Amino acid sequence: MSSTSSAKKVLTLSGLIVTVGIVFGDIGTSPLYVFQAITEGGRHLDKQTIYGGISCIFWLLMLIITLKYIVYALSADNNGEGGIFALYALLKKKKKRWIIVPTLIGCATLMADGFITPAISISSAVEGLAYIAPDINPKPYVLGIILILFFVQQFGTEKLGKTFGPVMVLWFGMLMYLGIINIMKNPAIIEAINPKYAINLIFRSPYVLAILGGVTLCITGAETIYSDLGHCGKKNIRISWIFILSALLVNYFGQAAICTLPDFQLQKGETVFYQMVPKYLIGFVIILATTASIIASQAVISGIFTLMNEAMKLRLWTNFKIKYPSEHKGQIYIPAINWFLMIGAACVVIVFNSSESMTAAYGLAININMIMTSLLLGYLLMARFPRFKWFYVVIFIGFLAIEMKLLSANTSKIHSGGWFALFLSAIFFFFLYMYYKARQLRSRITEYVKMADVVPLLGKIREDNGIMYEATNLVYPTRSANVKKLDSTIFYSLFRKKPRKAEVTWFVHLDITTEPWGVGYSVEPIVPQHCYYVALHLGFKEEHRMEYMIRKIHQKLVEKGELQNRSVFNSIGDTFKDVDFKFVVINTRVATTNMLTPFQLTVVKTYRFVKKLGLDSVEDFGLDRTNVALEYVPINVGKEFNKHIEEQ
């Protein structure tokens, strides 16, 4: 972990300001569109709707965000890291198969959120231009901001990011100010804290589903709070949440207050949020809201990069090229994901036109994600604290009951836009699950041979003068986590085809640990001076640099006197300081003699498609292409074709 990152976790005023900029952008821009969704653009302004809506907002922020995420979720960290994959990494040790489904659903819905959040946040802010120029079409401006936002990702946002904290502090301060001056117009709105108004809304309002669908939007950004645990630390998040919660509640109550005024109404293009802004502040607030929305979108984009990076490291997704546009290791840029999100966000703007239309698509994906988090988090806490098992059962049944009620409300909006989020989530889940099943199928059918059967053959090849040396050091990445066995595919490559001869043969196993950071290794000499098994232990956030690491290990063994730094090519042996290495990367293909079931065929084809989108094995392992031999080996994954033939 870099010193920069560590500094953010220290509980200081600067750390709190940075946290406000990084963590709370998404939830902080929700006031722009929540009451617009609750009132359906000003069509429902009756007391039951307004009082019930603000009461629901208050209790959701207190129960779901404060209790579930700030109290419980932030305590469930994986060595300081949070998010859906942190829960998966922790529960993976329990060896429960079912955890993969909610994990992948959670990942899929967060990806869908990455499409919608930039579109709705920026649209809702820019739509304030209607108060200055009523005839203006905000769509080109929204699309322009989105395109610029994604374009600058490749250059890094470290320097610009230093302004995020102060800007968001100013934004939340403005939210609080606007809330206070509008609450003063109807102080009686504070009475809505009483949960009876929320209960009355749920059981008696004819518009309950539409209202709850809008209310859900006030807790979007909850998963971002948990996911950014590793960037800011739980103390900074918890302390700053006191300020954030106060600002949000005051603003929401201010919006509710003006909605209850007798002469309040919305004209075309107007929003509840901008109606609470005094005319002398409207220009400044539009600029500030747009800036806050860009920051919120940036936080979501960075969160998606982090999410997919963790999926890759946990081998739940194929590896994409990752760049580090700044000196801070925690800031990553994944080009393929970036352009994919940009196209998706632009499509959302084009398809839905306005932020009000987008709200129907927005809440559903996040709602499903919250349910998945509740399932995983509740199970983890029950496993960690068995003495309090039933306490957590009751608590998380309560969370699930609330979230399922919100889900029922959001499913009612499928026809008006929810289909989009559901469609995206379903596609992402399909590819994630098929990739997982392919990896599972591959590991299940991976065959091994005893290392004791390999060693004599290596010796015979080394002594056979009729076989030319291929390299001094021949390195094979292996799936085998045990020094006593070797992949049958490597056996096939070494002996079944043209035998490969080297002075030293290395079998390297890459072990991705459940720890986010750390690099370690162990070396097992199979045949001293001639054959070694190396296990590389990498944290799931570490880069793969296999060639660099093997050369370093070779150097250390030479320094210890366990290996000779000597080339087998005598004519040039003294010319170069470093001896030569050659890496053999094996790609498997289903043997033509296999008969696959329809499901297996779908899994294999999906896996191949996904692999084509990402890095190939050479880039994946961090190898120099000039030192690599690519080889294809057939494997059996299904029933073999068997047909009797007769000689005629």
N, C-alpha and C positions, 0 to 999 in steps of 0.2 A: 504494500500500500504506500502510495507516495506521501511525502510530507504535506503536500497541498491538501490532499484528501483528508489526512489525519487532522490537519488544522481545523477543517470544517466541523469536525466532530467534537471539538473542545467547546465547552459551554461558555461562550463569550458573547458580548453584544454583536460583534462582527459576525460570529458564527450564527447567531439568531437571524440577523438580516439576510445572510446568504441562504439560510434555510427557507425563509419566507419567499425568496426568489426562485428557489429550485423546486420546492415541494408543493406549494399551495397555489400554483398558477391555475391549474384546472378547476379546482373547487372554488377558487377566488373569482373566476369569471362567470360562474353559474348565475349570480344575480342579474346578469344581462338578459337572461331568457326564461328563468324559472316562472315568474309570475305571468309572463306573456303566455306560457304554456298552460298554467293553472286556469287562467281566465279565458283561455282560447281566444287570445287577441282582443280581450275586453268584452266578450260576449256574455260572460258569466261574472257578474259583480255583486251578487246577492251576499248577504251577511253569512249565510251558512257556508258558501264556497270560500270566502275570504278568511273568515275566522277559522274554519276547519282546515283550510290549506296552510295557513301560517302555523297553526297548532301542530300539524303533521310535520312541517319543516323543522320546528323547534325540537320535537321528540326524535326525529330521525337523526338530526345532527348530534343530539345528546346520546342516543342509544347506539346507532350504527357507527358513526364516525368516532365519537369520544370513547365509548365503552369498548366496542368491538375492535376498532383499529388502533386508537391511541393507547388504550390500556392493554388489551390482550394481544393484538397482532404484533405490535412493536416489541413485545416480550418474547415472541417466537422468532428469534433471529438465528440465522445460520452463520455463526462467527461474524456477527455484525451486519450481515446481508439480509435483506427482506424480499418480499414478493412471492408470487405463486411458485416459482422454481426453488426458492429457499425452503418453502414448506415441503415440496416434493423431495428435495435432497435430504431433509431431516426424516421424512417418513419412509424414504427408500430403505433406510436401515431396518425398518420394521418388516420389510419383505411382504408387503400387502399389495397384491396385484391391482386391486380396484383403484388405487390412488392415481394411476396414470390417466384414467378417463377424466376426472375433474381437473387434473392438471392441464391436460391438452385442451379441454373446453375453455378453461380460464385463459390460456395462452391465445386461443383462437378469438375469443371475445375482445381481448385487449388489442389484438391486431385490427379487428374491426373498428374499435374505438380510435385507433390511430388514423383511420380514414376520416372519421366523422368529427372528432374534436377540433382540428384546425379549421375545418369548414364552418362549423356552427359558431365557434368562439369569435373568429374574425368577422363572419357575416353579421352577427348580432351587434358587434361594436361599430362596424362601418355603416350599418343601417341608420345610425344616429345622424348621418349626413342629411337625412330627410328633413330634419328640423332646421337645417340651414338652407338647403336647396331641395324643396319638395319634389321637383321633377327629375332629380338625378337618379340614374340607375346604378346601384351599388355593386352589381355583379362584376363588372370589369375590374373594379378596384380590389374586390375580394380575391379574384383570380390572380391579379397582379401581385398582391401581397403574398399569396400562397406560393406562387412560382418563385418569387425572390427568396422567401423563407427556406424552401427546400434547396434552392441553388446554392445558397451560402453555407449549407451544412458541410460541404467538402473542404471549406477553408477553416473550419473550426469556429467556435463561438466563445473561446476562453476570455478574450479581452472584452468583448461585448457583454459576456455573461457577468462581469463584475458589476454592471449597472442593473442587473435584474433585481437584486435584493432591494436597493433603494427605491427603484421604480414601483415594485410591488408593495413595499411599505407605504409609499405615497398613495397607491391605489386603494389599499385597505383602509388607510386613513380617510380617503375621500368617501369610501363606502360608508364608514361610520358617520362622517359628517352629514352626508345626504340622508342617512337613516334618522339621525337625531332631529334635523329640521323638519322632517315629514312626520315623525311620531308626534311632534308637538301640535300638529294639526288635528290629531285624534288620539290622545294618550290612552283612551279606553281600550285600544287595540292590545295593550299589554295583557289584558285579561285572557287573551287567547292562549297564553301559556298553559292554562287549565286543559288537561287532556280530554275533558268531556267534549270539547269542540271537535277534536280529531275523531273521537269515537262516534259522535253524532254524524259527522260527515260520512264516515265509512259505512254506517248502517242505514242512513236515511237519505243521503243525497242521490238524486237521479243521475248526477254527473260524476259519481264517485270514481269510475274507472278513468275517465279523462283527467280528473283532478289529480288522482294518485300518480298517473303517468307523468304529469308535470312536476309533481312533488319529488319524484325519483331523481330528477335532474339536479336537485340541491346536494346530492351526495355523490355525484360524479367526481372523480378525482380521488376517491377513497383509496383505490388500489395504488395510485401514484404515491400517496403518502407512505404506504407500506413498502413499495418498491424502492423508494429513495432512502430507505433506512441506512443503506451502506454508504450513501454519499454524505449524509448529515449527522447521523447518530440519533438515538432515541431521545436523549435529553434535550437537544436543540429542537427537535420536532415537538415534543410534549410542551415545552415552555412556550414556544412561539404559537402553538395551537390556542393558547388562552387568548392571545391578541386576535388571531384569525377568527376564532369562534365568536368573539364579542363583536367584531366588525361585521361578520356575516349576519348574525342574528339581528343586530340593530338595523342593518340595511333592509333585511327581509321584512321586519316589522314596520319599517318606514314605508315600504312599498305597499304592504297590507293596509296601512293607515290611509294612504291617499286613495286606494281602491274603494274605501268605505265612504268617501266624501260624496255628498248628494250630487254635485255637479261634475263628477269625474266621468270621463268617457274617452275612448281612443278613436282617433280618425285613422284613415288608411295610411299605413306606413309608420304609425306611431307605436311606441312600446311603453310598457309600464315603467321600466327602468328610467328611460329618458324623460318621462313625464315628471319624475321626482327631482329633476335637475333644474335649478334656477336658470333663467335665460342668460344671465351674465357669465355662467360657468359652462354653458353647453359646448362651446368650441373646445375648451380645455379638456372637458370630460370625454368628448369624442376621441381626442388624440390620446388621452391617458388610457381609455378603455381599449382602443385599438392596440396600443403598445402592450398593455397587460394581456390581451388576447394572443398577441404574437409570442409573448413570453410563455404563456400557458401552452401554446401549441409547440413551442420549442421544447418544453419540459416533456410533453407527450412523445414527441419525435425521439428525443434522447432516451426516454424510457423504453420505447420500442426497440431501439438499437441495443440497449442493455438486455432486454428480454430475449431477443433473438440470439444475442451472443451467448447468453446462459444456456439457451436451448441447444445451441451447437456444442458447447463444452460438455453438456450432459448427454450428448449424442442423441438428442431427440429431434434434431434437424440437421440437414446437410450443411457443410461449412461454406460460408460465403467469404469473400475477400473483406477483410477488416482493415481500416486505416486509422491512424492515430494523428489527427490534425493538430494536436497541441502537445506540449511537453507533459501534460497531465495524463497519466495512463488511463484514468477513469473515463476520459472523454474519447468515445469511439465514433467512427463513421463507417456505415455499411452501405456502399453505393447502390447495390441491388435493391435493398430495402428502402432506401431513400427515394429513388425514382419511382418505385412501386407505390409508396405512400403518396407521393406528389400527384401521380396520375389519379389515384383513388380519391384524394381530397378534392381535386379539381372536378372530377366526375360528380361528387356529392353536390358541389355548388351548382353545377350545370343542371343536374336532375331535379334538385329540390328548390332551387331559386332563392328561397328566403330562410332565415333562421327558424321562423315559426314552423315551417314545413319540416325542417330537419329534426325538430324535437321529437317527432314521432319515431324517427329512426334511431335516435340517440340513446334513450334510456334502456332499451331492451338488452343490448349487448353488455352494458355495465351491470345491469341487474343480474344477469346470468352469471357473470364473473363473481359477483359478491356471494352468490349461493355456493359456488365452487370453493371459494375461500373459506366460507363458514364450515363446509364439510371437512376440509383438510385441517383447518385451524382447530376446530372442535375436537377432532380425533386426536390431533397431536397433543393438545392440552390434557385430554383424558389419559393418554398413554404416558405422559410425563408425570402427571400427578394423580395416580390411581386412587389415593385417599379421598380426593375431591371429585371423583369421576361423576357422581350423580349431580353435583353442583354444576359442572360444566355441561352435562346433558340438558339440564333445565335451561341454563343460560343460552345455549346454542340452539335449542329447539325454539326458544323465544326469538332469536335472531332470524332463524329460518322461516318462522311463521310470518314475521314482518316482511322479509324479502320475497317470500312466495306470494303474499298478498300484492306486493308491488309488481311482481311478475305477471300475475293475473290481469292487473291493470294495463301493463305494457303490451301483453299479447293482444289486447283489444285494439291496439293501434297497428297491428301487422298490416292490415289492408291500406293504411294511410301513410306508410313509410317504414314501419317496423320490419317489413319483409326484407328491406335492404340490409339491415344489420344482421338479421337472421340468416340471410343468404350468404353474406360475407363470412359470418362465423362458421356456418356449415361447411363452406368450401375450405376454409383454413383448417377446420377440425379434420375433415376428410384427408387432406394431405398430411397433416401431422400424425394422424392415427395410422394411416397406411405406411408412412415412413417408419413409425415405431414397430408395426407388425412385421415389416420387412427386416428390420434389424433383429427383431426377436426370432424370426424364421431363420435368418442367416446364422445367428448364434446357436440356435437349436440344432441345426444340421451340420454345423462346423465339425468336421472329423479331425481327429488327432492321431498321430503315430507316436510310439514311445521314443523318447530321446535316445534311449539305449540302442534302438535300431538305426538311428541316424548317424551316430558317432562313428561306427566302423566304416560305413560307406564314405563319409567325409575323409577318413584316413586313407582309404583305398584310392580315392580320386586324387588326393594330394600327392600320393606316391606314384601315380600313373604318369609317366613321362610322355605318353601319347596325347595327353590332354593339356592344352595350353592354359596358362594362368589368365583368368579374366580380370583380376584385380588383386592388390595386396590385401585390402580389407573389403569383404563383401557383406553388406548389411541388409537384413530382411526385417521389415516391421512384421510382428506376429500378434495374432489374437490370443495366443496361449498365455494365461496368467500363471502358468506352472512350468518351472524349468525342466520337469521330467517328461513333458510332452510338447509336440510341435505340430503346427497346422499341416494337414495333409496336402494343402495347396502349395506350401513351401517345399514339402517333400517332393511333390510332383515337379516343381520348378527346378529343384536341385538335381534330381536323378532320372525322372521319367522322360525328360526331353534331353537336349544336349547337356551333359553334366557340367556344372559350374565349379570351377576350381579357383581357390583363393588361399592365401597363406593364413589369414584369420577370417573366420566366419562369425558374424554377429547376428543374434536374434534379439530384436528390441520390442518390448511390450510397452505400449503407452497406457498408463493407468490414470484415468481422470478421477480425482478424489472429490468428495463432497465439500471440501474446504474451498473457499473462493480463490485463495492465493497460496503460493508456495511451490517450490520446485525441489524435488529430491530424486535420488536414484539408488539402485542396488545392483551389484555385479556378481554374477555366479559363473566362475570358470568351469565350463563343461569339459574342455580339454585345454589345460594351461598352454598359453602361447598360440593356440590355434582356434579355439571356439569359446564364445562367451554368450551368456544370456544376460540381458540388461533390462531392468524394469525402471521406466521413467515415471515418476509420480508427479502429476501436474494438477494444481488447483484448477477448478473449472472456469476460472476467468483468465488463466495464463495463456500466452501465445504458444503455439506448437513450433518448436525450433529443433527438430530431431537431429538434423545434420550437425548443427552447432554443438548440441549437447553430446553427441557421440564422439565428436572430435575432441571435446574437452575431457571426456571420460578416458579416451585413448591416451591423451597427453598425461593424465594423472597416473594411469597404469604404467606408462613408460617411466615416469619420474620415480615410481615405486620399484622399478626393476622387474615388474611382472610381464612387460611386453618390450619387444625391441622395435625401435623406430627405424625399420629397415624395409626398403622396397624389394619386391620379388623381381623387379626389372633391373638387373644388375648394371646394365649399361648407363642408366641414368640415376641410379640409386643415390649417388653422392651429390647430384646436381641440385636437388630440391630439399629444403629443410623438412617439409611435411610429406608423409607418405600418402599414397593415393587411396581413395575410398570410392566404392561403387554401391549404390543403393538399388535394390530390386523391389519394385512396387507391383504387387499382384492385384489384378482386377479379375473378379470372378464373373462367369457367365453361366447361365443355366444350361446344362448339357442338352444337346438336341435329342437325346434318348429319353428325356423326362416327359411325363404326362401330368400337367398341372391341373388342379381343380380351378373352377372359375374365380374363386376368391384368391387363390394363390397367384393366378395369372394377373389379376387386378393389382395385387400387392406388388408383384415384381415389376409390372409396367409403370406403376405410380412411382416406385422407388427409383427406377431408371430415369424417369422424367425429372424428378426432384434433383437427382444427382447431377443431371445436365445443367441445371440452373446454378449450381454452386461450384465451389472449387473442385478440381480433380484431386486425386489422392496425393499427387506430388506436392501441390500447393498446400494441401491439408496438413501434411507432415512437416512442412517447412523445409523442403529439399531444393537443392540447386538442380535444375533440369539437366545440366551438362553432366551430372554424375549419376543419372538415373536410367535404369532399364525398366521399361514397362512390359508387363507380361500378362497374358490372358490365360486363365485356367478354368476348365469346366467343373461345375459342381452339380450334385444331385439334390434337388429340393422336393421332389415329388415321386410318384410311382413311375418306375422306368417302363419305357415302351418295350413290349415283348410280343413278337409275332413269329409264328413258325413259318419257315420258308423251305421249299423243297427244290432239290437239284433236278433239272429236266434234261 
